Structure formats: structure tokens, C-alpha cells
Amino acid sequence: MLDIFKHPQVLLWAVPLLPLIGFMINGLFGRRMSIASSGGIAAASVVISFLCAAVLFIYHMNMDGKDVIANAGFTWMQSGGFQVNFGLYLDRLSAVYMLIITGIGALIHIYSIGYMSHDEGYARYFAYLNLFVFAMLMLVLGDSLLTLFLGWEGVGLCSYLLIGFWYKHLNNTNAGMKAFIANRVGDFGFMVGMFLVFWHFGTLSYAGDTGLMSGMQAAVEAGKVDTTLLNWACLCLFIGACGKSAQIPLFVWLPDAMAGPTPVSALIHAATMVTAGIYMVARMNFVFVHAETAMTIVAVTGGATALFAGSIGLVQRDIKKVLAYSTVSQLGFMFMAAGLGQFHLAVFHVFTHAFFKALLFLGSGSVIHSLEHTLGHGNPDSQDMWKMGGLKEKMPITCYTMWVGALALAGIPGLAGFYSKDAILYSAFHRGDMLGWVIYGLGVAAAVCTAFYSARLIGLTFHGKWRGDEHTYAHADESPRSMALPLIILALGAIGVGYLLLPPAFGVHYPPFQTWLAPIWAAGQAALPEGSRLAIPFEHTAADIMAEWVNIAVSSLIAIGVFFFAFVIYSRPGNLSKVHKLAFTGEGQMTPWYKVLLNKYYVDELYDLIIVRPTKIASDILFVVIDVIIIDLLFVNGSAMAVKASSDLARRMQTGLVRHYLYAFAVGAVLLTALFLFIAQ
């Protein structure tokens, strides 16, 4: 063993602090540094953080019967008998997330060196990116809900800064504010949930003799589980997850967040921040399994979001918007699994999704970066798939790696997305009750949409004939090595990581990923009644194995058939005119179904009508009544006018004539004498 293994806490603190140091260096000295130094320091801080995380992971795998490395660093708050420690907590769940954040984050930092090389805000960009990685690591490594919430708010702030990075463009700043406000709505629910948890357990820390896990176990043994309170607490926590992980009704911010730089989309909106809600639900699994109503709402919301967002992605023209709605849809799959109690499948889909979705976002960034050389930064044509085509010859590495990402996203057998998505669908199918069938139906319909828009993206972008400006096509070329290398590494991950959780139908009953995370669910599973539908993993009889093979066959046929069908349509120039006829009438008007999907079911317009406009009207009225009339007129201006009037009166009494002062003195003396005589009586 290495000597460093004797002090794992040092490495544990180094993982989040290294990106924080990178943020401080770029934030304080970035303007005086060269581009190479600024990007190099930012990338190196996350790469070294990943190496520390990998060493910790290896150490964790070799621990003798222990599953947790915890270090309560210092007292954060203390009031009377109430004390909150600021500490880090590394167990198997946070270790998986730690590797995702630092590993994918390191690749995206390296990619950004080439992508952002010509941007004037280079150092500021890397400072924000480092700060985001630090906040996300604090979210998953914090030893309590309160520390988690610190990181939760931190990633919310960083998303606002990075989405609105090009702040000189109004659309970008509006998108940043939209993300910030939507997250604040969810965060309010999260805080209420924390208060309810604290009310029930008297603590927010996870582990220890007085932690949440021990408190839940004691409540179960004593038969004092307040399921009504826990349902409300979990529902409020899930509202927070809806904001951070873009679920109905708080999903509207994520598609607009594509206004930020593309590497930001890959990091925040594919691999890390948007999966924070999944982490929180998985972390609190021992509480959620006792909140059956909340679990049902989680599953139904996830299924509805998966289909809703997937259907919108079918018609989007912007390459990043397709991936944005795809992200919302895939997050829905994760919540489907969590709501069905299959937390390990939710986390596994987080793991596989991080690779293929980051790959697709970075691949789209490679395409945009190439086209912007001639079109200019911010030109919408650089993201319009209907003005692309035939780029396979110009950008072969980007094309083939994005093919891998699209096939994985579509759920084609043999790639990572197939194993995680198929397992989620089968968990709903296996449940066998009405909820299971509803979730399964929503999941299958969403999978159809996924396969279709994945093939559509590849066909329109890389195949067929170029449909844009010829000068732009002539100057399009492959991205530099700093951008191509992360694409290749992510493509390898999108192929291979799915084999960590092969289905039992393949004869693998103890896959590594499932076995690794098993201790995380032990406390919650121990309290479940025998035969519970929330058991992880559920038993597999011979009939179950046969049913799983049926599910594999159905999902494989859907993925392959729909993908091939959509690819044939959108990769052949002659078919695009037929698609146009389906979307538009003879008069050039959009058909109703196409118009509804293209306008995203008018959700933004609905929110504007029932929330934004009434809020603006109410704020205008309150401004006039409270600010202008009450505060300004009565208190500020009114008090000033009263002082002025009294001072004017007093000033008129000061005439400067001695006889007037003597008269006043005499009158005062008479009044005082009369007052004393009256009192004496």
C-alpha cells in the first residue's frame, strides 16, 4: 500500500479543494496570465482531483469491512446545544459520483482549452468552471443535508454564471435568470423538506449514532415512523430535485440553458448538476422507502417527463436543443427507477448517461466550433441541423464518435445506454401492478422518441448533402486534438461501462455495479416487509428470466427498428421533402401537431400567462401602493415635508427683535405659574 493510504482524509479534502484553488488562481490572476497558463491550471486542478479520487476509490475497494471514510473537519455552526459540523463523507455512492464529476469534468476542461481559445473571457470561464466542480463535489461529499444544500446552492449559482457567460447577449442573460429563478422555486421546497426531516429526526447528518440512518432505524424498531410527515418531507425534497434535475413542472430552464458555451452544457446539463436530484433521492433512500405516496409521485413524474420531453425533441432544429430535451427525458428515466425503489438502476443510468450525453454535447460543440469559423460566433445557422449535412467527410472523428453516442442514447444493444435503460424498463414491467404498467408504457413510448431523434440528429448533421452556405462547408474541418481526444475517450466509455451491470437474463446475478452499491441500500432494505416491490434486487425466477428476455427483445427491436427508420428518412435528401410535406400544409402553414411540438406544447407561454404576467402586474401595483404611496409619500417624503413645515414655523418665530422674545418669555412665565397653581389645588 502507498503511504498516502495511511491518511485518506488528506486525499478526501484534496478532491474538492484542488478545483477551488484553480478557481481562486484564475479569479484573482487570470487576466494577467496567458491563455495556456489559465486553461492549463484549471484543467490540471481537475485532472489531479480525478487522480486523487481514483486513488481513494481504489483504497475504498480494499477497506476491510468498512464502507465509509468520514472526516468531520470543524464546527460550522453552534447555538446552545445545536451544533453542525462541516465534514466530508465518502461512501460507495458518493465515490461513484466523485469519479463521474472529476473524470468527466477533467475531459471537459481539456476540451474547453481548444473550444474557448479565442474567447476574450477565457480566464473567467475557467474560474467559473472550476468553482462549479468544487460546488458539485461538496454536494456529493458533504456529510449532511445542510452541507449538501451548500453545494446545491453553489451549483445553482455557477449554472447562472455559466449559462449567462456571454452576458452581452440578452438571450443569454435571460436564460441565466430563468435557470436561477426556476432553481430557487425548487430550492424553497428543498428547504421545507429539510426542516421537516429535522423536525422528525432532530438531525441532518447522515451517519453516526445520532445521524439520520440511525434515527430511521430506531424509529422503525420502535414503530414510531410518521409516514404522513415523511411523505410530505420527501415530496418537498423532490420538488427541489425537480428544479435541479429539470422535471415537470420545473424543466423549462434547461433547454434555454443551451445559450451558454457548449462545454458548459456537457458538464452541467448532461453529467453533473442535473443529476444532483437523483443523488439526493438515492442518498435519502432509507427515508423515501417509507414514503409510498411520494415514491409514486416520483415515478409518475419521471415517466411523464421522459415522454413529454422526448416528444418535443422529435422536431427541434437546433442540435443542442435536441440534446437538451433528450437530457430532460433521460432524467425522467432515472426518476422512474428511483420512484420504483430501484435506486441502483437510477444511479447506473446516471453513470452511463454521463458518458454518452457528454460525448454528444461535446460532439455538437465540435460541429458548431467548425462552422463558426466562417459563420461567426452566435450565428444560429451554426446550430441549425436543417442547414447542415454531409459533414462526415469533413469531420470523421466527430462523426464516428457521435455515432457511438447516438447509438448508446437510442438503447442499441451492446452499448451502455441499452443496459441501463433496459433494466429500468424491466423493473417497471416486473412490478406487475397498475403503477408498473403505467410507468412501463410511458418508458417504452419515451424510448421510441429517443431512438427517433437520435437517428434524426445523426442523419441531418453528417449524412446526405450539405444544405447550408457553400463557403461555410468548404472551410469546415475537424476540431483540434484537445477537443478530439475527449470525444474518443467518452466514446470508449459509452461502449464499455454498460457491462458493469449486465442483466440476470445473461446469467449475471451479481454484476459489479450492483454489488458495489448494495451496502448503500442495506439500511432502507432491512426495514421493508417481506415481498416488497421496492426490494433491491428483486428475485429472479425462471419465469422472470423469460419475461426479461421478452423485454430485451421488445426494447431491442424498438431501438433498432425506429433508429433505422428515422436514419433512412433523414439521411437521404429525397426523403426530406416528404418530411416537409408532413410538417407543412400546401399553403406553407405548419400542421397542428408539428406546431405544438415545435412550440414545446406552449408551456413557456402558459407560464408567462398564469405566472409571469400576473406577478408583474401585482408587483407594479405593490410598487405604487407600498413604495410610492406608503414608503415614499408617507414615510420618506412625508416625514421630510413635516420637518420642513415645522422648521419653517420655528424659523418665523426667530425674528431677531428683543421685545418679541420678552413677550414670549412673559407669556411662558404666566403659563407656567398658572400650571403650578392648578396643580397645587
Residue pairs with C-beta under 8 A, 6 or more apart in sequence:
1 62
2 55
4 10
4 11
4 55
5 59
8 56
8 59
8 69
9 69
9 71
9 88
11 52
11 55
11 56
11 59
12 56
12 69
12 71
12 88
12 90
12 141
13 71
13 73
13 88
14 48
14 49
14 52
15 49
15 52
15 53
15 56
15 98
15 102
15 137
15 141
16 49
16 88
16 134
16 137
16 138
16 141
17 134
18 45
18 46
18 48
18 49
18 52
19 45
19 46
19 49
19 105
19 130
19 131
19 133
19 134
19 137
20 130
20 131
20 134
21 45
22 41
22 42
22 44
22 45
22 46
22 126
22 127
22 130
23 127
23 128
23 130
23 131
23 134
25 41
26 33
26 38
26 41
26 42
26 123
26 124
26 126
26 127
26 130
27 127
27 131
30 38
30 122
30 123
30 124
30 126
30 127
31 123
33 41
33 123
35 117
35 122
38 122
38 123
38 126
39 109
39 112
39 113
39 116
39 117
39 122
39 126
40 113
41 126
42 109
42 126
42 127
42 129
42 130
43 106
43 109
43 110
43 112
43 113
43 126
45 130
46 102
46 105
46 106
46 109
46 130
46 133
47 106
47 109
47 110
49 102
49 105
49 106
49 133
49 137
50 99
50 102
50 103
50 105
50 106
53 95
53 98
53 99
53 102
53 103
54 99
56 69
56 90
56 95
56 98
57 95
57 98
57 99
59 69
60 69
60 90
60 92
60 95
63 69
67 91
67 92
67 519
68 89
68 90
68 91
68 207
69 90
69 91
70 87
70 88
70 89
70 90
70 143
70 207
71 87
71 88
72 85
72 86
72 87
72 143
73 85
73 86
73 87
73 88
74 85
74 86
75 83
75 84
75 85
75 86
76 84
76 85
76 86
76 146
77 83
77 84
78 84
84 144
84 146
84 204
85 143
85 144
85 205
86 147
87 142
87 143
87 144
87 147
88 141
88 142
88 143
89 141
89 142
89 143
89 144
89 206
89 207
90 98
90 141
91 519
91 520
92 516
92 517
92 519
92 520
93 279
93 282
93 283
93 347
93 517
93 520
94 140
94 141
96 347
96 351
96 516
96 517
97 140
97 275
97 279
97 350
98 137
98 140
98 141
100 271
100 272
100 275
100 350
100 351
100 354
101 133
101 136
101 137
101 140
101 271
101 272
102 133
102 137
104 266
104 267
104 271
104 272
104 354
104 355
104 358
104 490
105 133
105 136
105 267
105 271
105 272
107 358
107 486
107 489
107 490
108 129
108 263
108 266
108 267
108 271
108 358
108 362
108 486
109 126
109 129
110 482
110 485
110 486
111 263
111 266
111 362
111 365
111 482
111 483
111 486
111 487
112 125
112 126
112 129
112 261
112 263
113 482
114 369
114 479
114 480
114 481
114 482
114 483
115 261
115 262
115 263
115 365
115 369
115 483
116 122
116 125
116 126
116 261
116 263
119 125
119 261
121 165
121 166
124 165
125 162
125 165
125 261
128 158
128 161
128 162
128 165
129 162
129 263
129 264
129 267
131 154
131 158
131 161
132 154
132 155
132 158
132 159
132 162
132 267
132 268
132 272
132 273
133 272
134 154
135 151
135 153
135 154
135 155
135 157
135 158
136 151
136 154
136 155
136 272
136 273
136 276
137 151
138 147
138 150
138 151
138 154
139 148
139 150
139 151
139 152
139 154
139 155
139 276
139 279
140 148
140 151
140 279
142 148
142 150
142 151
143 205
143 206
143 207
144 203
144 204
144 205
144 206
145 194
145 197
145 204
145 206
145 212
145 284
146 194
146 204
148 280
148 283
149 190
149 191
149 194
152 187
152 190
152 240
152 244
152 276
152 280
153 187
155 244
155 268
155 272
155 273
155 276
156 179
156 180
156 183
156 184
156 187
156 244
158 268
158 273
159 176
159 179
159 180
159 183
159 257
159 268
159 273
160 176
160 177
160 179
160 180
161 176
162 260
162 261
162 264
162 268
163 172
163 175
163 176
163 179
163 256
163 257
163 259
163 260
163 264
164 172
164 173
164 175
164 176
164 177
164 259
164 260
165 172
165 260
165 261
165 264
166 172
166 259
166 260
166 261
166 378
167 173
167 176
169 259
169 378
171 259
172 259
172 260
174 256
175 253
175 256
175 257
175 258
175 259
175 260
176 259
176 260
178 252
178 253
178 256
179 253
179 254
179 256
179 257
181 253
182 243
182 250
182 252
182 253
183 243
183 244
183 250
183 253
184 243
185 239
185 243
185 250
186 239
186 240
186 241
186 242
186 243
186 244
186 250
187 240
187 243
188 239
189 236
189 237
189 238
189 239
189 240
189 242
189 243
190 236
190 237
190 239
190 240
190 241
190 243
191 240
192 236
193 233
193 234
193 235
193 236
193 237
193 238
193 239
193 240
194 204
194 237
196 229
196 232
196 233
196 236
197 204
197 212
197 233
197 237
197 287
198 204
199 229
200 215
200 219
200 226
200 229
200 230
200 233
201 212
201 215
201 216
201 219
202 210
202 215
203 210
203 211
203 212
203 215
204 212
205 211
205 212
206 212
206 213
206 283
207 213
207 214
208 214
212 284
212 286
212 287
213 286
213 523
216 225
216 286
216 287
216 290
216 523
216 524
216 527
217 523
217 526
217 527
219 225
220 290
220 527
225 290
227 290
227 291
227 292
230 287
230 290
230 291
230 294
231 291
231 292
231 293
231 294
233 287
233 291
234 284
234 287
234 288
234 291
234 294
234 295
235 291
235 293
235 294
235 297
237 280
237 281
237 284
238 277
238 281
238 294
238 297
238 298
238 301
239 250
240 277
240 280
241 247
241 276
241 277
241 278
241 280
241 281
241 335
242 248
242 249
242 250
242 251
242 277
242 301
243 250
243 277
244 273
244 274
244 276
244 277
245 274
245 275
245 276
245 277
245 278
245 331
245 334
245 335
246 253
246 254
246 274
246 305
246 327
246 328
246 331
247 277
247 301
247 302
247 305
247 328
247 331
247 332
247 335
248 301
248 304
248 305
248 308
251 305
251 309
251 328
252 603
252 604
252 607
254 269
254 274
254 324
254 327
254 328
255 321
255 324
255 325
255 328
255 600
257 265
257 268
257 269
257 324
258 265
258 269
258 318
258 320
258 321
258 323
258 324
260 268
261 365
262 320
262 361
262 362
262 364
262 365
262 368
262 369
263 361
263 362
263 365
265 320
265 323
265 324
265 361
265 365
266 357
266 358
266 361
266 362
266 365
267 273
267 358
268 274
269 324
269 327
269 361
270 323
270 327
270 353
270 354
270 357
270 358
270 360
270 361
271 353
271 354
271 357
271 358
272 354
274 327
274 331
275 331
275 334
275 350
275 353
275 354
277 331
277 335
278 331
278 334
278 335
278 338
278 346
278 347
278 350
279 347
279 350
281 288
281 298
281 335
281 338
281 343
281 346
282 338
282 343
282 346
282 347
282 520
285 343
285 520
285 521
285 524
286 521
286 523
286 524
286 527
287 524
288 294
288 295
288 298
288 338
288 524
289 295
289 341
289 524
289 525
289 527
289 528
289 534
290 527
295 339
295 340
295 341
295 534
296 339
296 435
297 339
298 335
298 338
298 339
299 335
299 336
299 338
299 339
299 340
299 435
299 439
300 339
300 435
300 438
300 439
301 332
301 335
301 339
302 331
302 332
302 333
302 334
302 335
302 336
302 337
302 338
302 339
302 439
303 332
303 336
303 438
303 439
303 442
303 443
303 446
304 332
304 442
305 328
305 329
305 331
305 332
305 335
306 329
306 330
306 332
306 333
306 336
306 442
306 443
306 446
307 329
307 332
307 442
307 445
307 446
307 449
308 329
308 332
308 601
309 325
309 326
309 328
309 329
309 332
310 325
310 326
310 329
310 445
310 446
310 449
310 450
310 453
311 449
311 597
312 325
312 597
312 600
312 601
313 321
313 322
313 325
313 326
313 329
313 449
313 450
313 453
314 449
314 452
314 453
314 456
314 597
315 583
315 594
315 597
315 598
316 322
316 325
316 453
316 598
317 384
317 385
317 386
318 380
318 383
318 384
318 385
319 364
319 367
319 368
319 383
319 384
319 385
319 388
319 457
319 461
320 361
320 364
320 368
320 383
321 383
322 385
322 453
322 456
322 457
323 357
323 360
323 361
323 364
323 457
325 453
326 357
326 360
326 409
326 450
326 453
326 454
327 357
329 446
329 449
329 450
330 349
330 353
330 357
330 409
330 450
332 446
333 349
333 421
333 424
333 443
333 446
334 346
334 349
334 350
334 353
334 424
335 346
336 424
336 428
336 439
336 442
336 443
337 343
337 345
337 346
337 349
337 423
337 424
337 427
338 346
339 439
340 427
340 428
340 431
340 435
340 436
340 439
340 533
340 534
341 532
341 533
341 534
341 535
341 536
342 423
342 424
342 427
342 536
343 517
343 520
343 521
343 536
344 501
344 513
344 514
344 517
344 518
344 521
344 536
344 537
345 420
345 423
345 424
345 427
345 501
346 424
347 517
348 419
348 420
348 423
348 500
348 501
348 513
348 514
349 420
349 421
349 424
351 420
351 497
351 500
351 513
352 408
352 416
352 417
352 419
352 420
352 494
352 497
352 498
353 417
353 420
355 408
355 416
355 490
355 493
355 494
355 497
356 404
356 405
356 408
356 409
356 415
356 416
356 417
356 490
356 494
357 405
357 409
358 490
359 401
359 402
359 404
359 405
359 408
359 487
359 490
359 491
359 493
359 494
360 402
360 405
360 406
360 409
360 457
362 483
362 486
362 487
362 490
363 398
363 401
363 402
363 405
363 487
364 383
364 402
365 483
366 395
366 398
366 478
366 479
366 483
366 484
366 487
367 382
367 388
367 391
367 395
367 398
367 461
368 382
368 383
369 479
369 483
370 391
370 394
370 395
370 398
370 476
370 477
370 478
370 479
371 379
371 381
371 382
371 388
371 468
371 472
371 476
372 379
372 382
373 475
373 476
374 469
374 471
374 472
374 475
374 476
375 381
375 382
375 469
375 472
381 387
381 468
381 469
381 472
384 468
385 456
385 457
385 460
385 461
386 460
386 467
387 467
387 468
387 469
388 460
388 461
388 462
388 466
388 467
388 468
389 460
389 461
389 462
389 463
389 464
389 465
389 466
389 467
389 468
389 573
390 462
390 463
390 464
390 465
390 466
390 473
391 398
391 399
391 461
391 462
391 466
391 476
392 399
392 462
392 463
394 473
394 476
394 477
394 478
395 462
395 476
395 477
395 478
395 479
396 478
397 478
397 479
397 484
397 487
397 488
398 478
398 479
398 484
398 487
399 462
400 491
401 487
401 488
401 490
401 491
402 458
402 461
402 462
402 487
403 458
403 462
404 415
404 491
404 494
404 495
405 490
405 491
405 494
406 454
406 455
406 457
406 458
407 415
407 417
407 454
407 563
408 415
408 416
408 417
408 418
408 494
408 495
408 498
409 417
409 450
409 454
410 417
410 450
410 451
410 454
410 455
410 559
410 562
410 563
411 417
411 418
411 421
411 422
411 447
411 450
411 451
411 555
411 556
411 558
411 559
412 418
412 556
412 559
412 560
412 563
413 552
413 556
413 559
413 560
414 495
415 494
415 495
415 498
416 493
416 494
416 495
416 496
416 497
416 498
417 494
417 498
418 498
418 555
418 556
418 559
419 498
419 499
419 501
419 502
419 503
420 498
420 501
421 447
421 555
422 503
422 551
422 552
422 555
423 501
423 503
424 443
425 440
425 443
425 444
425 447
425 551
425 555
426 503
426 547
426 548
426 551
426 552
427 538
428 436
428 437
428 439
428 440
428 443
429 436
429 440
429 547
429 551
430 436
430 538
430 544
430 547
430 548
431 439
431 533
433 533
436 533
444 554
444 555
444 558
447 555
447 558
447 559
448 558
448 562
451 558
451 559
451 562
451 563
451 566
452 562
452 563
452 565
452 566
453 566
454 563
454 566
455 562
455 563
455 564
455 565
455 566
455 567
455 570
456 566
456 567
456 569
456 570
458 567
458 571
459 566
459 567
459 569
459 570
459 571
460 570
460 571
463 567
463 570
463 571
464 570
464 571
464 572
464 573
464 576
465 573
466 473
478 484
500 511
500 512
500 513
501 511
501 512
501 513
501 514
502 508
502 511
503 548
503 552
504 537
504 540
504 544
504 545
504 548
505 545
505 548
505 549
505 552
509 540
514 537
518 536
521 536
525 535
525 536
528 534
528 535
538 544
540 548
568 575
569 575
569 578
569 579
570 576
570 579
582 591
582 594
583 590
583 591
583 594
584 590
584 591
584 594
585 591
590 598
596 602
599 605
653 664
